[in-house]
Amino acid sequence: MTSNRVSYSVAVAAAATTLISLTFVALRRPKTKDTHNDESLRPYPPTPPNRHWLWGHALCLRPDPNAPKQSHDLLFLEWNKKLKSKVVMFQIPMLGRFIVVSDATVARYVLMGNFRKSPTYKTLLPLIGRKSMVATEGETWASQRRLYNPGFNPAFLRGCVKTILEKCNRFVTRCDDDIENGLATNMLSRAVDLTSDVLAQLAFGEDWGVCNERNDGLETLQTIRELTVAVGENMSNPLLRYFGFKQRWKTWRLSRALERSMQRLVRRRLESMGDSLRDRPDERDILSLTLSSVLKSNHLTNPQNVSFSSDDLENMTSQLKTFYFAGHDTTATTIAWAFWLLVQHPLVLQRARQEVVTHIGKEWEIQAREGNELSETTYDALHKCEYLDAIARETLRLYPPAASTRFVTDSQASAGGYRLGNAIVHINFYAIQRDPGVWEDADSFIPERFLGEEGKRMIASSSFLPFSKGMRDCIGKYFALLETKIALAVLISRYDANIVDDVEIYASRLTSIPMGGCKVELRHRM
């Protein structure tokens, strides 16, 4: 799911808060217990040397404010090198102790342990809802996970192929328009449109890419995008969230509008259902799973006359918002990075094209190139495209779109020789997945590393974490891989391309993205 990045603006917020309460902070500055005098406790990880007496390490988070705003995971990796430690720590007054883990063994301990999600995830709640499975804990989370697991089994994935291909028709039409107008294609933007279309259809049973009489889908989509921007601004500048009345009002207004839109979505689905749940036996989309569960738990069989409690309704809308946000943003990023990388590696691209022809068929490729109705490929044929799968995984290794942050409250917790307790622990997927001690030629794009038995071993290891590990790994990981493979098959069958810029910045929004959008100049294959 989504990582919560620590930004330079956190430093600004901490500084402002500290200046307001100078005397209090001077008396209550965060203190690290002297573990060297207590052999029963291990020391905390090393910290950057230039800690400010008032602001702590806050100013270290962005040493050059004029530099491009890249992901902090890159900065943390530099700290690892300078401090010669894969586990480092920094402290910010009033916010607490942050530990950054770039070691696979320590990451496994944290991810497999029963540690709570970080309180920093609260920033996302206006977008995903208070009862989102991203934020819930214990049995509440476990029951949510059990409910939605069937929605991502092979039977569901098999049925997704046709819908994804149908949405790819609109995707390539937009790309064709760029060619016709002589424009470079922002692959990230185009991929976001694609994955948004797919999720709206498969999660909600609606087409948000076209107008309907009431324009409900387009209105909801616009609200989500505006709220995403607002939440991103809150994350990058907490001063706006806490002290900016206009920003707080904007976030609250958009959050309420999104909640109302999701409630209308639930009502539309109820109106479209028959008099009995038995009338829709094959419905496996997220909304259907949610409605069926709530109706059955309340011993109801007639959807037409149901009246949900506010608690049930909030739970449903939170999951709908969560699956939409988490499901489309990260997959779009992977598609954009993957195609950008393929264009720069012609031998890999050639092998991928041949695999598509071999397993899906030449006829499908010709139809895709000519812009005709895309043939419905089978799930089994796509499953045989192991090289496409390796391309997707290698892209995720190099550019993980999200990370994981936990709150380790156990004061005795330790791993890798360091104490981790009483701290927010951020797992740096980017650094772990580029560890030269694990990955040969770690910064190079080599999909072959994920083929064969060795590839399976690496996928299962704690050095490959784009979907996290443990009980709280990404519920939609196989769906994301399937959608990425289909999108790449369509793109490489239809287009040749040149990249606009061979340098892309690994940047942070709510998730990690290519700052420049992985722009390419497309042309139809001859």
C-alpha positions as CSV (number, residue, x, y, z in Angstrom):
1,M,0.0,0.0,0.0
2,T,1.0,3.8,0.1
3,S,4.2,5.0,2.0
4,N,4.1,8.3,3.9
5,R,7.2,10.3,3.0
6,V,9.0,12.6,5.4
7,S,9.5,15.8,3.6
8,Y,11.4,19.0,4.1
9,S,8.2,20.8,4.9
10,V,7.9,18.6,8.0
11,A,11.0,20.4,9.1
12,V,9.3,23.7,8.6
13,A,6.3,22.6,10.6
14,A,8.4,21.3,13.4
15,A,10.4,24.6,13.4
16,A,7.2,26.7,13.6
17,T,5.8,24.6,16.3
18,T,9.0,24.7,18.3
19,L,9.3,28.4,18.0
20,I,5.7,28.8,19.3
21,S,6.6,26.6,22.3
22,L,10.3,27.4,22.7
23,T,10.4,27.0,26.5
24,F,8.5,23.8,26.4
25,V,10.7,22.3,23.8
26,A,13.9,23.3,25.5
27,L,12.7,21.4,28.6
28,R,11.2,18.4,26.7
29,R,13.6,17.8,23.8
30,P,13.5,14.2,22.6
31,K,16.1,12.2,24.6
32,T,17.7,9.0,23.7
33,K,18.5,6.8,26.7
34,D,22.2,6.2,27.2
35,T,22.1,2.5,26.3
36,H,25.9,2.3,26.5
37,N,25.5,2.2,30.3
38,D,22.8,-0.5,30.1
39,E,24.1,-3.7,28.5
40,S,20.6,-5.1,28.4
41,L,19.6,-2.6,25.7
42,R,21.3,-2.1,22.3
43,P,22.1,1.3,21.0
44,Y,19.9,3.3,18.6
45,P,21.2,3.5,15.0
46,P,23.7,6.3,14.0
47,T,22.4,9.7,13.1
48,P,23.6,12.5,10.8
49,P,26.2,14.5,12.6
50,N,24.8,18.0,12.1
51,R,21.8,17.9,14.5
52,H,20.5,21.4,15.3
53,W,20.0,22.1,19.0
54,L,16.5,23.4,18.3
55,W,15.3,21.8,15.1
56,G,17.0,18.4,15.5
57,H,17.7,16.7,12.1
58,A,14.9,18.5,10.4
59,L,17.1,20.7,8.2
60,C,19.0,17.6,7.0
61,L,16.0,16.3,5.2
62,R,16.5,18.7,2.3
63,P,20.0,20.1,2.4
64,D,19.5,22.0,-0.8
65,P,16.0,23.5,-1.1
66,N,16.7,24.7,-4.6
67,A,17.4,21.1,-5.9
68,P,14.7,19.1,-7.6
69,K,12.4,17.5,-5.0
70,Q,13.4,13.9,-5.3
71,S,12.3,11.1,-3.0
72,H,13.7,11.1,0.4
73,D,14.6,7.5,0.0
74,L,17.5,8.7,-2.2
75,L,18.7,11.0,0.6
76,F,18.4,8.2,3.1
77,L,20.5,5.9,0.9
78,E,23.2,8.6,0.9
79,W,23.1,8.6,4.7
80,N,23.6,4.8,4.7
81,K,26.8,5.3,2.7
82,K,28.2,8.2,4.8
83,L,27.4,6.6,8.1
84,K,28.4,3.1,6.9
85,S,25.2,1.7,8.2
86,K,22.1,0.3,6.6
87,V,20.0,1.4,9.5
88,V,20.0,5.1,10.4
89,M,18.0,7.4,12.6
90,F,17.0,11.1,12.8
91,Q,14.9,13.0,15.3
92,I,12.6,16.0,15.0
93,P,11.4,17.9,18.1
94,M,7.6,17.4,18.8
95,L,7.4,14.7,16.0
96,G,9.7,12.1,17.5
97,R,12.3,9.5,16.5
98,F,12.4,8.1,12.9
99,I,14.4,5.1,12.0
100,V,15.1,4.3,8.3
101,V,15.8,0.6,7.4
102,S,17.7,-0.3,4.3
103,D,18.7,-3.8,5.4
104,A,16.6,-6.8,4.2
105,T,16.9,-8.8,7.4
106,V,15.8,-5.9,9.6
107,A,13.0,-5.1,7.1
108,R,11.8,-8.7,7.4
109,Y,11.7,-8.4,11.2
110,V,9.6,-5.2,11.0
111,L,7.3,-6.3,8.2
112,M,6.7,-9.8,9.6
113,G,6.3,-8.5,13.2
114,N,3.0,-7.4,14.7
115,F,3.8,-3.7,14.6
116,R,1.1,-1.1,14.0
117,K,1.0,1.1,11.0
118,S,2.7,4.5,11.5
119,P,0.5,7.4,12.8
120,T,1.8,9.4,9.8
121,Y,-0.8,7.5,7.6
122,K,-3.4,9.7,9.2
123,T,-2.5,12.3,6.5
124,L,-4.2,10.0,3.9
125,L,-7.5,9.5,5.8
126,P,-9.4,12.4,4.0
127,L,-8.7,10.5,0.8
128,I,-9.1,6.8,1.8
129,G,-11.4,7.1,4.8
130,R,-11.1,6.4,8.5
131,K,-12.0,2.8,8.2
132,S,-9.7,2.0,5.3
133,M,-7.9,-1.4,5.7
134,V,-4.7,0.7,5.2
135,A,-5.2,2.2,8.6
136,T,-7.2,-0.4,10.6
137,E,-5.6,-2.8,13.0
138,G,-6.2,-6.2,14.7
139,E,-9.4,-8.1,14.1
140,T,-11.0,-5.2,12.2
141,W,-8.3,-5.4,9.6
142,A,-8.2,-9.2,9.6
143,S,-12.0,-9.3,8.9
144,Q,-11.6,-6.8,6.1
145,R,-8.8,-8.8,4.5
146,R,-10.8,-12.0,4.6
147,L,-13.7,-10.3,2.9
148,Y,-11.7,-8.9,0.0
149,N,-9.2,-11.7,-0.6
150,P,-11.7,-13.6,-2.9
151,G,-11.9,-10.5,-5.1
152,F,-8.3,-11.1,-6.2
153,N,-8.2,-14.8,-6.7
154,P,-7.3,-16.4,-10.1
155,A,-11.0,-16.7,-11.1
156,F,-11.5,-12.9,-10.6
157,L,-8.2,-12.1,-12.5
158,R,-9.2,-14.3,-15.4
159,G,-12.4,-12.3,-15.8
160,C,-10.5,-9.0,-15.7
161,V,-8.6,-9.5,-19.0
162,K,-11.5,-8.5,-21.2
163,T,-12.2,-5.4,-19.3
164,I,-8.6,-4.3,-19.2
165,L,-8.3,-4.8,-23.0
166,E,-11.5,-2.8,-23.6
167,K,-10.1,0.1,-21.6
168,C,-6.8,-0.2,-23.5
169,N,-8.8,0.8,-26.7
170,R,-9.4,4.2,-25.1
171,F,-5.7,4.3,-23.9
172,V,-4.3,3.8,-27.4
173,T,-6.7,6.3,-28.8
174,R,-5.3,8.9,-26.5
175,C,-1.8,8.0,-27.5
176,D,-2.7,8.1,-31.2
177,D,-4.1,11.6,-30.6
178,D,-0.7,12.6,-29.3
179,I,1.0,11.3,-32.5
180,E,-1.5,13.0,-34.7
181,N,-1.0,16.3,-32.9
182,G,2.8,16.0,-32.9
183,L,2.9,15.9,-29.1
184,A,5.2,13.9,-26.8
185,T,3.2,11.5,-24.7
186,N,3.3,11.8,-21.0
187,M,3.2,8.1,-20.3
188,L,2.5,8.6,-16.6
189,S,-0.6,10.7,-17.4
190,R,-1.9,8.3,-20.0
191,A,-1.3,5.3,-17.8
192,V,-3.2,7.0,-14.9
193,D,-6.2,7.5,-17.2
194,L,-6.0,3.8,-18.2
195,T,-5.8,2.4,-14.7
196,S,-8.4,4.8,-13.4
197,D,-10.8,3.5,-16.2
198,V,-10.0,-0.1,-15.3
199,L,-10.5,0.4,-11.5
200,A,-13.8,2.2,-11.9
201,Q,-15.1,-0.6,-14.0
202,L,-13.8,-3.6,-12.0
203,A,-14.2,-2.1,-8.6
204,F,-17.4,-0.2,-9.0
205,G,-19.0,-1.6,-12.2
206,E,-19.1,1.9,-13.8
207,D,-17.4,3.6,-16.7
208,W,-16.0,6.9,-15.5
209,G,-14.4,7.6,-18.9
210,V,-17.6,8.6,-20.6
211,C,-20.4,11.0,-19.7
212,N,-23.7,9.7,-18.4
213,E,-26.9,11.6,-17.8
214,R,-26.0,12.8,-14.3
215,N,-22.2,12.8,-15.0
216,D,-21.7,11.0,-11.6
217,G,-18.6,9.2,-12.6
218,L,-16.8,12.2,-14.0
219,E,-17.8,14.3,-11.1
220,T,-16.4,11.7,-8.6
221,L,-13.2,11.3,-10.6
222,Q,-12.6,15.1,-10.6
223,T,-13.2,15.2,-6.8
224,I,-10.7,12.4,-6.2
225,R,-8.1,14.1,-8.3
226,E,-8.6,17.5,-6.6
227,L,-8.5,15.8,-3.2
228,T,-5.3,13.9,-4.1
229,V,-3.6,17.2,-4.8
230,A,-4.8,18.7,-1.6
231,V,-3.7,15.7,0.5
232,G,-0.3,15.8,-1.3
233,E,0.0,19.5,-0.3
234,N,-0.8,18.6,3.3
235,M,1.8,15.9,3.3
236,S,4.5,18.1,1.9
237,N,3.6,21.2,4.0
238,P,2.0,20.3,7.4
239,L,1.7,24.0,8.2
240,L,-1.1,24.1,5.6
241,R,-2.9,21.2,7.3
242,Y,-2.6,22.5,10.8
243,F,-2.6,26.3,10.5
244,G,-3.9,27.1,7.0
245,F,-7.6,27.6,7.4
246,K,-8.2,27.8,3.7
247,Q,-6.4,24.5,3.1
248,R,-8.1,22.8,5.9
249,W,-11.5,23.9,4.6
250,K,-10.6,22.8,1.1
251,T,-9.5,19.3,2.3
252,W,-12.6,18.9,4.4
253,R,-14.9,20.1,1.7
254,L,-13.4,17.7,-0.9
255,S,-13.4,14.8,1.5
256,R,-17.0,15.3,2.3
257,A,-17.8,15.6,-1.4
258,L,-16.0,12.3,-2.1
259,E,-17.8,10.6,0.7
260,R,-21.2,11.7,-0.7
261,S,-20.2,10.5,-4.2
262,M,-19.3,7.1,-2.8
263,Q,-22.6,6.9,-1.0
264,R,-24.4,7.7,-4.2
265,L,-22.3,5.0,-5.9
266,V,-23.5,2.4,-3.3
267,R,-27.1,3.5,-3.8
268,R,-26.8,3.2,-7.6
269,R,-25.6,-0.3,-7.3
270,L,-28.4,-1.3,-4.9
271,E,-30.9,0.1,-7.3
272,S,-29.4,-1.9,-10.1
273,M,-29.4,-5.2,-8.2
274,G,-32.3,-7.6,-8.4
275,D,-34.7,-8.5,-5.6
276,S,-32.3,-11.1,-4.3
277,L,-28.5,-11.6,-4.0
278,R,-29.1,-14.8,-6.0
279,D,-29.8,-12.6,-9.1
280,R,-26.1,-11.6,-9.3
281,P,-24.2,-14.8,-8.5
282,D,-21.1,-14.0,-10.6
283,E,-20.5,-10.5,-9.3
284,R,-17.0,-10.4,-7.8
285,D,-16.1,-6.7,-8.0
286,I,-15.2,-4.9,-4.8
287,L,-18.5,-3.1,-4.4
288,S,-20.5,-6.4,-4.8
289,L,-18.3,-8.2,-2.3
290,T,-18.9,-5.3,0.1
291,L,-22.6,-5.2,-0.4
292,S,-23.0,-9.0,-0.2
293,S,-21.1,-9.1,3.0
294,V,-23.0,-6.4,4.7
295,L,-26.4,-7.7,3.6
296,K,-25.6,-11.3,4.7
297,S,-24.2,-10.1,8.1
298,N,-27.5,-8.3,8.7
299,H,-29.5,-11.4,7.5
300,L,-31.0,-9.4,4.6
301,T,-31.8,-10.9,1.2
302,N,-33.6,-8.0,-0.6
303,P,-31.2,-5.3,-1.6
304,Q,-34.0,-3.0,-2.6
305,N,-35.2,-2.2,0.9
306,V,-32.0,-2.2,2.8
307,S,-31.1,0.6,5.1
308,F,-27.4,0.7,6.1
309,S,-26.1,2.0,9.5
310,S,-23.7,4.9,9.3
311,D,-21.0,2.6,10.5
312,D,-21.6,0.0,7.7
313,L,-21.8,2.8,5.1
314,E,-18.6,4.4,6.2
315,N,-16.8,1.1,6.2
316,M,-18.0,0.4,2.6
317,T,-17.0,3.8,1.3
318,S,-13.6,3.7,3.0
319,Q,-12.7,0.5,1.2
320,L,-14.0,1.7,-2.2
321,K,-11.8,4.9,-1.9
322,T,-8.8,2.8,-0.8
323,F,-9.0,0.3,-3.6
324,Y,-9.4,3.1,-6.2
325,F,-6.5,5.2,-4.8
326,A,-4.1,2.4,-4.2
327,G,-5.0,0.4,-7.2
328,H,-4.6,2.9,-10.0
329,D,-1.8,5.2,-8.9
330,T,0.9,2.7,-8.3
331,T,0.2,0.5,-11.3
332,A,0.2,3.6,-13.6
333,T,3.6,4.5,-12.3
334,T,4.9,1.0,-13.0
335,I,3.5,1.0,-16.6
336,A,5.2,4.4,-17.3
337,W,8.6,3.4,-15.9
338,A,8.5,0.0,-17.6
339,F,7.8,1.4,-21.1
340,W,10.4,4.2,-20.6
341,L,13.0,1.5,-19.7
342,L,12.0,-0.8,-22.6
343,V,12.5,2.0,-25.1
344,Q,16.1,2.4,-23.9
345,H,16.8,-1.4,-24.0
346,P,16.0,-2.5,-27.6
347,L,17.2,-6.2,-27.0
348,V,14.8,-6.5,-24.1
349,L,12.0,-4.9,-26.1
350,Q,12.6,-7.3,-29.0
351,R,12.5,-10.3,-26.8
352,A,9.3,-9.1,-25.1
353,R,7.6,-8.5,-28.5
354,Q,8.5,-12.0,-29.6
355,E,7.0,-13.5,-26.5
356,V,3.8,-11.6,-27.1
357,V,3.6,-13.1,-30.6
358,T,4.5,-16.6,-29.4
359,H,2.0,-16.8,-26.6
360,I,-0.8,-14.4,-27.4
361,G,-0.6,-14.5,-31.2
362,K,0.4,-12.6,-34.3
363,E,-3.2,-11.8,-35.1
364,W,-3.7,-10.0,-31.8
365,E,-0.5,-8.0,-32.5
366,I,-1.8,-6.9,-35.9
367,Q,-5.2,-5.9,-34.6
368,A,-3.5,-3.9,-31.9
369,R,-1.3,-2.1,-34.4
370,E,-4.1,-1.4,-36.8
371,G,-6.3,0.0,-34.0
372,N,-9.1,-2.5,-34.5
373,E,-11.0,-4.0,-31.6
374,L,-8.4,-5.7,-29.4
375,S,-8.7,-9.4,-29.3
376,E,-9.6,-10.9,-25.9
377,T,-6.5,-12.9,-24.9
378,T,-6.8,-15.5,-22.3
379,Y,-5.5,-15.4,-18.8
380,D,-3.6,-18.6,-19.4
381,A,-1.8,-17.1,-22.4
382,L,-0.8,-14.1,-20.4
383,H,0.4,-16.3,-17.6
384,K,2.9,-17.9,-20.1
385,C,4.4,-14.5,-20.8
386,E,7.1,-14.9,-18.1
387,Y,9.4,-12.3,-19.7
388,L,6.7,-9.6,-19.5
389,D,6.3,-10.6,-15.9
390,A,10.0,-10.3,-15.3
391,I,10.0,-6.8,-16.9
392,A,7.3,-5.7,-14.6
393,R,9.1,-7.0,-11.5
394,E,12.5,-5.6,-12.6
395,T,10.8,-2.2,-13.0
396,L,9.3,-2.5,-9.6
397,R,12.7,-3.4,-8.2
398,L,14.3,-0.3,-9.6
399,Y,11.4,2.1,-9.0
400,P,9.1,0.9,-6.2
401,P,6.1,3.1,-6.2
402,A,5.4,2.8,-2.4
403,A,7.1,1.8,0.8
404,S,5.9,0.9,4.3
405,T,6.2,2.7,7.6
406,R,5.4,1.1,11.0
407,F,5.2,2.3,14.6
408,V,7.3,0.2,16.9
409,T,6.1,0.9,20.4
410,D,7.9,-2.0,22.1
411,S,10.8,-0.3,23.8
412,Q,12.7,-3.6,23.8
413,A,12.4,-4.2,20.0
414,S,15.7,-4.6,18.3
415,A,17.2,-6.0,15.1
416,G,20.4,-5.8,13.1
417,G,22.3,-4.9,16.2
418,Y,20.2,-1.7,16.9
419,R,17.3,-0.8,19.1
420,L,14.2,0.1,17.2
421,G,11.7,0.7,20.0
422,N,9.6,3.8,20.5
423,A,10.1,4.9,16.9
424,I,8.5,5.3,13.6
425,V,10.3,2.9,11.3
426,H,10.4,3.5,7.6
427,I,11.4,0.6,5.3
428,N,13.4,2.0,2.4
429,F,12.4,-0.4,-0.4
430,Y,14.4,1.6,-3.0
431,A,17.7,1.1,-1.1
432,I,17.0,-2.6,-0.3
433,Q,16.1,-3.4,-3.9
434,R,19.4,-1.8,-5.1
435,D,21.7,-3.4,-2.6
436,P,24.8,-4.3,-4.6
437,G,25.6,-7.0,-2.0
438,V,22.4,-8.8,-3.1
439,W,21.7,-7.7,-6.7
440,E,24.5,-8.0,-9.3
441,D,24.8,-4.8,-11.3
442,A,22.1,-3.5,-9.0
443,D,21.3,-0.2,-10.8
444,S,20.9,-1.8,-14.3
445,F,17.7,-2.9,-15.9
446,I,18.1,-6.7,-16.3
447,P,14.7,-8.5,-16.3
448,E,16.4,-11.9,-16.8
449,R,17.3,-11.9,-13.1
450,F,13.6,-12.8,-12.4
451,L,13.5,-15.8,-14.6
452,G,13.8,-19.4,-13.6
453,E,14.3,-20.9,-10.1
454,E,16.7,-18.2,-9.1
455,G,14.2,-15.6,-10.1
456,K,11.5,-17.3,-8.0
457,R,13.9,-17.3,-5.0
458,M,14.6,-13.6,-5.3
459,I,10.8,-12.8,-5.6
460,A,10.2,-14.7,-2.4
461,S,13.2,-13.1,-0.6
462,S,13.1,-10.0,1.7
463,S,15.3,-8.2,-0.8
464,F,12.3,-7.8,-3.1
465,L,9.6,-5.7,-1.5
466,P,7.5,-3.7,-3.9
467,F,4.4,-5.3,-2.6
468,S,5.7,-5.5,1.0
469,K,5.8,-8.8,2.8
470,G,3.9,-10.5,5.6
471,M,0.2,-10.4,6.5
472,R,-0.2,-6.8,5.3
473,D,1.3,-7.3,1.9
474,C,-0.5,-5.7,-1.1
475,I,-3.8,-7.5,-1.6
476,G,-3.9,-6.5,-5.3
477,K,-0.4,-7.4,-6.3
478,Y,-1.3,-10.1,-8.9
479,F,-4.0,-7.8,-10.3
480,A,-1.3,-5.0,-10.7
481,L,1.1,-7.4,-12.4
482,L,-1.7,-8.6,-14.8
483,E,-2.7,-5.0,-15.7
484,T,0.9,-4.0,-16.2
485,K,1.6,-7.0,-18.5
486,I,-1.5,-6.3,-20.7
487,A,-0.7,-2.5,-21.0
488,L,2.9,-3.3,-22.0
489,A,1.8,-5.9,-24.5
490,V,-0.5,-3.4,-26.1
491,L,2.1,-0.6,-26.1
492,I,5.0,-2.7,-27.6
493,S,2.8,-4.3,-30.2
494,R,1.5,-1.0,-31.5
495,Y,4.3,1.6,-31.1
496,D,8.0,2.3,-31.5
497,A,9.2,5.3,-29.5
498,N,12.0,7.6,-28.6
499,I,12.4,8.9,-25.1
500,V,12.3,12.7,-24.6
501,D,14.8,12.7,-21.7
502,D,17.0,9.8,-20.6
503,V,17.1,11.2,-17.0
504,E,14.1,10.9,-14.8
505,I,13.9,12.0,-11.2
506,Y,12.5,9.4,-8.7
507,A,10.2,11.9,-6.9
508,S,7.5,11.8,-4.3
509,R,3.9,12.7,-4.5
510,L,1.6,10.6,-2.4
511,T,3.5,7.7,-3.9
512,S,6.8,7.7,-5.8
513,I,6.6,8.8,-9.4
514,P,8.8,9.8,-12.3
515,M,8.8,13.6,-12.0
516,G,8.9,14.2,-15.8
517,G,6.2,11.7,-16.5
518,C,8.4,9.3,-18.6
519,K,7.7,11.3,-21.7
520,V,8.2,9.5,-25.1
521,E,7.7,10.3,-28.7
522,L,5.5,7.6,-30.1
523,R,5.2,6.4,-33.7
524,H,3.2,3.6,-35.2
525,R,5.1,0.4,-35.9
526,M,5.7,-0.3,-39.6
